[in-house]
Amino acid sequence: MKSADNYRKEYDTLGEILVPVTAYYGSQTKRAMDNFQISSHRLPRSFIRAQGIIKASAAATNMDLNHLSIERGKAILKAAEEVIEGKWDEHFVVDVYQAGAGTSQNMNANEIIANRASEILGIPIQSKERVHPNDHVNMNQSTNDTFPSAIHIAAVESVKYKLLPAVLQLQQELRIKAEQFMPVYKAGRTHLHDAVPIRLGQEFSGYASTINECTKKLEDSLELLYEIGLGGNAIGTKINLNPSYIPKVTKEICVRTNLPFREPRNMFSFMQNRNAPIHLMVVLKELAIHLIKITSDLRLLSSGPRTGLAEITLPPVQPGSTIMPGKVNPAILEMTHMVCSQVIGYEAALTTAGIGGQLEINVMMPLIAFTLLESIEILSNAISTLVIKCISGIEANEEICRNWMTASLALVTALSPIFGYDLAAQIGKQADEENKTLKQVLQERGLYTTEVEKALRPEGLL
């Protein structure tokens, strides 16, 4: 039984509903909680922060335009700033899988800010004089323009201040390793079989350059995200809107974020499509693909230590087996691969959600927000961990690299210009079948000359 002392009665267009007395949220949030008990997932802190920035900016603009009283406006502003700081995160309780477009999430923010603002003013929540979630907090706004704008703000801040620094750190560390390992000669491999020699540093320079390209694409993806459609209202027609609202509220967003957000080139396109999140998600997917390649390479190169390639050594971070004492696994590389696999899956989900746009709105925005922001979050954390706990501590096993290179039959490639492709192939095949080195076969055939000896030196093939 619900104790009457623990709940307050609220009313909306569907009638009466009981809301916990300690909750800052109200009737619409409570209905969403009851209707959408789907998962344990909520939209992340970055999105809630963006909602607070939008509500604060709208309140400041509405006060400036004399649409909102100074008293109410300042209270809303203070409550919204507390949301930005994360003070009321526990009251953002709507499941990610909710009513389309994110109406429940928008009302969750409106109700929290309205009830907190009423509290600041000393007005009872159930009073007719209270700060109203729709009339005051949501003034000159709609879910349809604030929700996608919040996605953009949260994504830009997350990429700029978390993901890009992590990716740049990875790029820098890979460059350091490339320089450190440049003197180390080793066997190259194609199709996982012997290939001509390569420097270990050259291998790592390839990784660094790949991440550098991803960095540029991430930076470029921010350009579309700087478009925010506040003032578009329900479908982009700016209904019931003061002409000064859009430039003023956009400027407020820029001031509060210190970032160059701007009006969309076409408001209707912004309302209809989620092209900027789709574009960014494709870049995140590409980054994930490259990270899987790099971490898979490092797992192969460090395999062993006695029965694998063992050309590099990874820093040990934890025991690797419950049954084999002393075993150490490439745990950080495996974790990174898992995170990247999840991001690739999220990209498929976001792509499907992007198809959910119909006529003037995309109703799949909560899923788009969650998958995009969660991908940025886990990629950022994984990359930072990868750099600190793995890449920075990698060491080269020079002797093993040299041994594999010397034993590689791919060195026969250097003989093609001297003997021709066919004879060189015969020499390589004989060495393989008789388990001999190229030098031994050449000596037996009387072909080992000073010219051949020089040709087989690895540095001459690099």
C-alpha positions as CSV (number, residue, x, y, z in Angstrom):
1,M,0.0,0.0,0.0
2,K,1.2,3.5,-0.8
3,S,1.2,5.8,2.2
4,A,-0.5,9.1,1.5
5,D,2.3,10.8,3.4
6,N,4.8,9.6,0.8
7,Y,3.0,10.8,-2.3
8,R,1.4,14.0,-3.6
9,K,-1.5,14.2,-6.0
10,E,-0.8,15.8,-9.4
11,Y,-3.1,16.3,-12.4
12,D,-2.5,16.4,-16.1
13,T,-4.7,16.0,-19.2
14,L,-5.2,12.3,-18.4
15,G,-6.3,13.0,-14.8
16,E,-4.9,12.3,-11.4
17,I,-1.6,10.5,-10.6
18,L,0.5,10.0,-7.5
19,V,4.0,11.3,-7.4
20,P,6.6,10.8,-4.6
21,V,6.7,13.8,-2.4
22,T,10.5,13.9,-2.6
23,A,10.6,13.9,-6.4
24,Y,11.2,17.1,-8.3
25,Y,9.7,15.5,-11.4
26,G,6.0,15.6,-11.9
27,S,3.0,13.8,-13.5
28,Q,4.3,13.3,-17.0
29,T,7.6,12.0,-15.9
30,K,5.8,9.6,-13.5
31,R,3.6,8.3,-16.3
32,A,6.7,7.7,-18.4
33,M,8.3,5.8,-15.6
34,D,5.2,3.6,-15.3
35,N,4.8,3.1,-19.0
36,F,8.4,2.5,-20.0
37,Q,10.0,0.1,-17.6
38,I,12.2,-1.3,-20.4
39,S,15.8,-1.1,-19.4
40,S,18.2,0.3,-16.8
41,H,19.5,2.8,-19.3
42,R,19.0,6.6,-18.9
43,L,20.3,9.4,-21.1
44,P,23.8,10.3,-19.9
45,R,25.1,13.2,-17.9
46,S,26.3,15.0,-21.1
47,F,22.7,15.1,-22.4
48,I,21.2,16.3,-19.1
49,R,23.8,19.0,-19.0
50,A,22.9,20.1,-22.5
51,Q,19.2,20.2,-21.5
52,G,20.1,22.4,-18.6
53,I,22.1,24.7,-20.9
54,I,19.1,25.0,-23.3
55,K,16.6,25.7,-20.5
56,A,18.8,28.3,-18.9
57,S,19.4,30.0,-22.3
58,A,15.7,30.0,-23.1
59,A,14.9,31.5,-19.7
60,A,17.5,34.3,-20.1
61,T,16.2,35.1,-23.6
62,N,12.6,35.1,-22.6
63,M,13.4,37.5,-19.7
64,D,15.3,39.7,-22.1
65,L,12.2,39.8,-24.5
66,N,9.9,40.5,-21.5
67,H,8.0,37.2,-22.1
68,L,9.0,35.9,-18.7
69,S,8.9,37.9,-15.4
70,I,12.3,38.6,-13.9
71,E,11.3,36.8,-10.7
72,R,10.2,33.6,-12.4
73,G,13.0,33.8,-14.9
74,K,15.8,34.1,-12.3
75,A,14.4,31.1,-10.4
76,I,14.2,29.0,-13.6
77,L,17.8,30.2,-14.4
78,K,19.1,29.1,-11.0
79,A,17.3,25.7,-11.2
80,A,18.6,25.1,-14.8
81,E,22.1,26.0,-13.7
82,E,21.8,23.4,-10.9
83,V,20.8,20.9,-13.6
84,I,23.9,21.8,-15.6
85,E,26.0,21.2,-12.6
86,G,24.4,17.7,-12.1
87,K,22.7,18.5,-8.8
88,W,19.4,16.8,-9.7
89,D,20.6,13.9,-11.9
90,E,18.9,11.3,-9.7
91,H,15.5,12.9,-10.7
92,F,16.1,12.3,-14.4
93,V,14.5,8.9,-14.4
94,V,13.0,8.3,-17.9
95,D,14.1,5.1,-19.7
96,V,16.0,5.6,-23.0
97,Y,13.3,3.5,-24.7
98,Q,10.5,6.0,-24.3
99,A,7.8,7.8,-26.2
100,G,9.0,9.0,-29.6
101,A,11.0,12.2,-30.1
102,G,11.9,12.4,-26.4
103,T,8.8,14.2,-25.2
104,S,9.0,12.4,-21.8
105,Q,12.7,13.4,-21.4
106,N,11.9,17.0,-22.2
107,M,9.1,17.1,-19.7
108,N,11.3,15.4,-17.1
109,A,13.7,18.4,-17.4
110,N,10.8,20.9,-17.5
111,E,9.2,19.5,-14.4
112,I,12.4,19.3,-12.4
113,I,13.3,22.8,-13.2
114,A,9.8,24.1,-12.7
115,N,9.4,22.5,-9.3
116,R,12.8,23.5,-8.1
117,A,12.2,27.1,-9.3
118,S,8.9,27.1,-7.4
119,E,10.8,25.9,-4.3
120,I,13.4,28.7,-4.7
121,L,10.5,31.2,-4.8
122,G,8.8,29.6,-1.8
123,I,5.7,28.6,-3.8
124,P,4.1,25.2,-3.2
125,I,4.4,22.8,-6.1
126,Q,0.6,22.3,-6.3
127,S,-0.2,26.0,-6.1
128,K,-1.7,27.7,-9.2
129,E,1.0,30.4,-8.8
130,R,3.8,27.9,-9.2
131,V,6.4,28.0,-12.0
132,H,4.7,26.0,-14.7
133,P,6.8,23.3,-16.6
134,N,5.1,24.1,-20.0
135,D,4.1,27.7,-19.8
136,H,7.3,29.0,-18.2
137,V,10.2,26.5,-18.4
138,N,9.3,25.3,-21.9
139,M,8.4,28.8,-23.2
140,N,9.1,29.3,-26.9
141,Q,10.3,25.7,-27.1
142,S,9.2,22.2,-28.2
143,T,10.7,18.8,-27.7
144,N,11.1,18.7,-31.5
145,D,13.7,21.5,-31.5
146,T,15.2,21.3,-28.1
147,F,15.9,17.5,-28.1
148,P,18.0,17.4,-31.3
149,S,19.8,20.6,-30.2
150,A,20.7,18.9,-26.9
151,I,22.1,16.0,-28.9
152,H,24.3,18.4,-30.8
153,I,25.5,20.3,-27.8
154,A,26.2,17.1,-25.8
155,A,28.0,15.5,-28.8
156,V,30.2,18.5,-29.5
157,E,31.2,18.9,-25.8
158,S,31.9,15.2,-25.5
159,V,33.9,14.9,-28.6
160,K,35.8,18.2,-28.1
161,Y,36.7,17.8,-24.4
162,K,36.9,14.0,-24.0
163,L,37.2,12.0,-27.2
164,L,39.5,14.2,-29.2
165,P,42.0,14.6,-26.3
166,A,42.1,10.8,-25.9
167,V,42.6,10.2,-29.6
168,L,45.3,12.8,-29.8
169,Q,47.0,11.2,-26.8
170,L,46.9,7.8,-28.6
171,Q,48.3,9.4,-31.8
172,Q,51.1,11.0,-29.9
173,E,52.0,7.8,-28.0
174,L,52.0,5.8,-31.2
175,R,54.4,8.4,-32.8
176,I,56.7,8.1,-29.8
177,K,56.8,4.3,-30.2
178,A,57.4,4.7,-33.9
179,E,60.5,6.7,-33.3
180,Q,61.6,4.5,-30.4
181,F,61.3,1.3,-32.6
182,M,62.6,2.7,-35.9
183,P,66.1,1.0,-35.4
184,V,64.4,-2.4,-34.9
185,Y,64.3,-4.6,-38.1
186,K,61.7,-7.4,-38.3
187,A,59.9,-9.6,-40.7
188,G,56.9,-8.1,-42.5
189,R,53.8,-10.3,-42.9
190,T,51.0,-10.3,-45.4
191,H,48.2,-12.9,-45.3
192,L,49.8,-13.8,-41.9
193,H,52.7,-15.3,-43.9
194,D,56.3,-14.1,-44.4
195,A,56.9,-10.9,-46.3
196,V,59.8,-8.6,-46.9
197,P,61.5,-6.9,-43.9
198,I,60.1,-3.8,-42.2
199,R,61.1,-1.6,-39.3
200,L,59.0,-2.1,-36.2
201,G,58.9,1.7,-36.1
202,Q,57.5,1.8,-39.6
203,E,54.7,-0.5,-38.5
204,F,53.9,1.8,-35.6
205,S,54.1,4.9,-37.8
206,G,51.3,3.4,-39.9
207,Y,49.1,3.1,-36.8
208,A,49.9,6.7,-35.8
209,S,49.0,8.0,-39.2
210,T,45.7,6.0,-39.3
211,I,44.7,7.6,-36.0
212,N,45.7,11.0,-37.3
213,E,43.3,10.6,-40.2
214,C,40.5,9.7,-37.8
215,T,41.4,12.8,-35.7
216,K,40.9,15.0,-38.7
217,K,37.5,13.4,-39.5
218,L,36.4,13.8,-35.9
219,E,37.3,17.5,-36.1
220,D,35.5,17.9,-39.4
221,S,32.3,16.2,-38.0
222,L,31.9,19.0,-35.5
223,E,31.0,21.4,-38.2
224,L,27.5,20.0,-38.8
225,L,26.9,19.6,-35.1
226,Y,27.4,23.3,-34.5
227,E,24.0,23.8,-36.1
228,I,21.2,23.9,-33.5
229,G,17.6,24.5,-34.3
230,L,16.3,26.3,-31.2
231,G,13.2,28.2,-32.2
232,G,12.2,25.8,-34.9
233,N,9.5,24.7,-32.4
234,A,7.2,21.9,-33.5
235,I,8.0,21.5,-37.2
236,G,10.3,24.4,-38.1
237,T,7.8,27.1,-38.8
238,K,8.8,29.1,-35.7
239,I,5.1,29.4,-34.7
240,N,4.2,31.9,-31.9
241,L,7.9,33.1,-31.9
242,N,9.3,36.5,-31.4
243,P,11.7,37.1,-34.4
244,S,14.4,38.1,-32.0
245,Y,14.2,34.8,-30.1
246,I,16.4,32.6,-32.3
247,P,19.5,34.9,-32.6
248,K,19.3,35.7,-28.9
249,V,18.9,32.2,-27.6
250,T,21.6,30.9,-30.0
251,K,23.9,33.6,-28.6
252,E,23.1,32.5,-25.1
253,I,24.1,28.9,-25.9
254,C,27.4,30.1,-27.4
255,V,28.1,32.2,-24.2
256,R,27.3,29.3,-21.9
257,T,29.3,26.7,-23.9
258,N,32.0,29.0,-25.3
259,L,31.5,27.2,-28.6
260,P,30.4,28.5,-32.0
261,F,26.9,27.1,-32.3
262,R,24.7,28.7,-35.0
263,E,21.3,28.6,-36.6
264,P,20.8,25.9,-39.2
265,R,21.1,26.8,-42.9
266,N,17.6,25.3,-43.3
267,M,15.4,24.9,-40.3
268,F,13.1,22.4,-41.9
269,S,16.1,20.1,-42.8
270,F,17.3,20.3,-39.2
271,M,13.8,19.3,-37.9
272,Q,13.4,16.5,-40.4
273,N,16.8,14.8,-40.3
274,R,19.5,13.7,-37.9
275,N,22.2,13.9,-40.5
276,A,24.9,15.4,-38.1
277,P,24.6,12.5,-35.5
278,I,24.5,10.0,-38.4
279,H,27.7,11.5,-39.9
280,L,29.5,11.6,-36.6
281,M,28.5,8.0,-35.8
282,V,30.0,6.8,-39.1
283,V,33.3,8.4,-38.1
284,L,33.1,6.7,-34.7
285,K,32.5,3.4,-36.4
286,E,35.6,4.0,-38.7
287,L,37.7,4.8,-35.6
288,A,36.4,1.6,-34.0
289,I,37.4,-0.4,-37.0
290,H,40.9,1.0,-37.1
291,L,41.3,0.4,-33.3
292,I,40.3,-3.2,-33.8
293,K,42.9,-3.6,-36.5
294,I,45.6,-2.0,-34.4
295,T,44.8,-3.8,-31.1
296,S,44.5,-7.1,-33.0
297,D,48.0,-6.5,-34.5
298,L,49.4,-5.8,-31.1
299,R,47.9,-9.0,-29.7
300,L,49.5,-11.0,-32.6
301,L,52.9,-9.3,-32.2
302,S,52.9,-9.9,-28.4
303,S,51.6,-13.5,-28.7
304,G,53.5,-16.1,-26.8
305,P,55.7,-15.5,-24.9
306,R,57.2,-18.8,-25.9
307,T,54.9,-20.1,-28.6
308,G,53.9,-17.0,-30.5
309,L,55.5,-14.1,-32.3
310,A,56.6,-12.3,-29.2
311,E,58.1,-9.4,-31.1
312,I,56.8,-6.9,-28.5
313,T,56.1,-7.1,-24.8
314,L,53.0,-5.6,-23.3
315,P,53.0,-4.2,-19.7
316,P,51.3,-6.8,-17.5
317,V,48.1,-5.4,-15.8
318,Q,46.5,-8.4,-14.1
319,P,46.7,-12.2,-13.9
320,G,45.2,-13.9,-16.9
321,S,44.0,-17.3,-15.8
322,T,42.1,-18.9,-13.0
323,I,43.9,-22.2,-13.7
324,M,47.3,-21.5,-15.3
325,P,49.6,-19.8,-12.7
326,G,51.6,-16.9,-14.0
327,K,49.7,-16.5,-17.2
328,V,49.2,-12.9,-18.4
329,N,46.8,-11.9,-21.1
330,P,46.6,-8.8,-23.4
331,A,43.6,-7.6,-21.3
332,I,43.6,-4.0,-22.3
333,L,43.7,-4.8,-26.0
334,E,40.8,-7.3,-25.5
335,M,38.8,-4.7,-23.7
336,T,39.3,-2.2,-26.4
337,H,38.2,-4.7,-29.1
338,M,35.0,-5.3,-27.1
339,V,34.3,-1.6,-26.8
340,C,34.8,-1.1,-30.5
341,S,32.6,-4.0,-31.4
342,Q,29.8,-2.4,-29.3
343,V,30.3,0.9,-31.1
344,I,30.0,-0.8,-34.5
345,G,26.7,-2.3,-33.2
346,Y,25.6,1.1,-32.0
347,E,26.3,2.5,-35.4
348,A,23.9,0.0,-36.9
349,A,21.2,0.9,-34.3
350,L,21.7,4.6,-35.0
351,T,21.5,4.0,-38.8
352,T,18.2,2.2,-38.3
353,A,16.9,5.0,-36.0
354,G,18.0,7.6,-38.7
355,I,15.6,5.9,-41.1
356,G,12.8,6.6,-38.5
357,G,12.5,10.2,-39.8
358,Q,9.0,10.8,-41.3
359,L,7.7,14.0,-42.7
360,E,8.6,16.8,-40.2
361,I,10.3,14.8,-37.4
362,N,12.5,11.9,-36.5
363,V,10.8,10.1,-33.6
364,M,13.8,7.9,-32.8
365,M,15.8,10.7,-31.2
366,P,16.2,9.2,-27.7
367,L,17.8,6.1,-29.2
368,I,20.0,8.3,-31.4
369,A,21.1,10.4,-28.4
370,F,21.9,7.3,-26.3
371,T,23.8,5.3,-28.9
372,L,25.8,8.4,-30.1
373,L,26.7,9.7,-26.6
374,E,27.4,6.3,-25.1
375,S,29.7,5.5,-28.1
376,I,31.7,8.7,-27.5
377,E,31.9,7.9,-23.7
378,I,33.1,4.3,-24.0
379,L,35.5,5.1,-26.8
380,S,37.0,7.9,-24.9
381,N,37.4,5.8,-21.8
382,A,38.8,2.8,-23.7
383,I,41.3,4.9,-25.6
384,S,42.6,6.7,-22.5
385,T,43.0,3.3,-20.8
386,L,44.7,1.8,-23.9
387,V,47.3,4.6,-23.9
388,I,48.0,4.6,-20.2
389,K,47.9,0.9,-19.4
390,C,49.2,-0.6,-22.7
391,I,50.7,1.5,-25.5
392,S,53.0,3.6,-23.3
393,G,54.6,0.5,-21.8
394,I,55.2,-1.6,-25.0
395,E,58.8,-2.7,-25.4
396,A,60.4,-4.3,-28.5
397,N,62.0,-7.8,-28.3
398,E,64.8,-6.9,-30.7
399,E,66.5,-10.3,-30.7
400,I,63.3,-12.2,-31.5
401,C,62.5,-9.7,-34.2
402,R,65.9,-10.3,-35.7
403,N,65.6,-14.0,-35.5
404,W,62.2,-14.1,-37.3
405,M,63.5,-11.8,-39.9
406,T,66.6,-13.8,-40.6
407,A,64.6,-17.0,-40.9
408,S,62.0,-15.4,-43.2
409,L,61.9,-16.9,-46.7
410,A,60.6,-13.7,-48.0
411,L,64.2,-12.4,-48.2
412,V,64.3,-14.4,-51.4
413,T,62.6,-11.3,-53.0
414,A,66.0,-9.6,-53.0
415,L,67.3,-12.4,-55.3
416,S,64.8,-11.7,-58.1
417,P,66.7,-8.9,-59.7
418,I,69.9,-11.0,-59.7
419,F,68.6,-14.5,-60.7
420,G,65.1,-13.8,-62.0
421,Y,61.8,-14.7,-60.5
422,D,61.7,-18.4,-61.4
423,L,65.2,-19.3,-60.0
424,A,64.6,-17.2,-56.9
425,A,61.3,-19.1,-56.4
426,Q,63.1,-22.4,-56.7
427,I,65.7,-21.3,-54.2
428,G,63.0,-20.3,-51.7
429,K,61.0,-23.5,-52.2
430,Q,64.1,-25.6,-51.6
431,A,64.9,-23.8,-48.5
432,D,61.4,-24.3,-47.2
433,E,61.3,-28.0,-48.1
434,E,64.7,-28.8,-46.7
435,N,64.3,-26.6,-43.7
436,K,67.4,-24.6,-44.5
437,T,68.3,-21.0,-44.6
438,L,68.5,-19.2,-48.0
439,K,72.2,-18.7,-47.3
440,Q,72.7,-22.5,-47.0
441,V,70.9,-23.3,-50.2
442,L,72.8,-20.6,-52.1
443,Q,76.1,-21.9,-50.8
444,E,75.2,-25.4,-51.8
445,R,74.4,-24.2,-55.3
446,G,77.5,-22.1,-55.5
447,L,75.5,-18.9,-55.9
448,Y,76.5,-17.2,-52.7
449,T,78.5,-14.2,-53.9
450,T,79.4,-10.8,-52.4
451,E,76.6,-9.3,-54.5
452,V,74.1,-11.9,-53.1
453,E,75.3,-11.4,-49.5
454,K,74.8,-7.7,-49.8
455,A,71.4,-8.1,-51.4
456,L,70.2,-10.3,-48.5
457,R,71.1,-7.7,-45.9
458,P,67.7,-6.5,-44.4
459,E,68.7,-2.9,-44.4
460,G,69.0,-3.0,-48.2
461,L,65.4,-4.1,-48.4
462,L,64.0,-1.3,-46.3
